[in-house]
Amino acid sequence: MQVPLWLALLVVGYLGVKLIRPPAWLIAVLLLGGFLLADSVLAPVIDSFLK
């Protein structure tokens, strides 16, 4: 069974918010920070580190 990445992330994110109940500002910081880092000059460094 193959699940699209966007669907898996959506389900994991939804369950994480429902079960752990993090503050809204923390969710916003993580989403915005990840978006900004993915489009920065640090993206190749982070990519090589994660592989």
Number of C-alpha atoms within 10 A of each C-alpha: 2 4 7 7 9 9 10 11 11 11 12 12 13 11 12 12 14 10 9 8 10 11 9 9 9 10 14 11 11 11 12 12 11 12 11 13 13 14 10 10 10 11 13 12 9 12 10 8 8 7 5
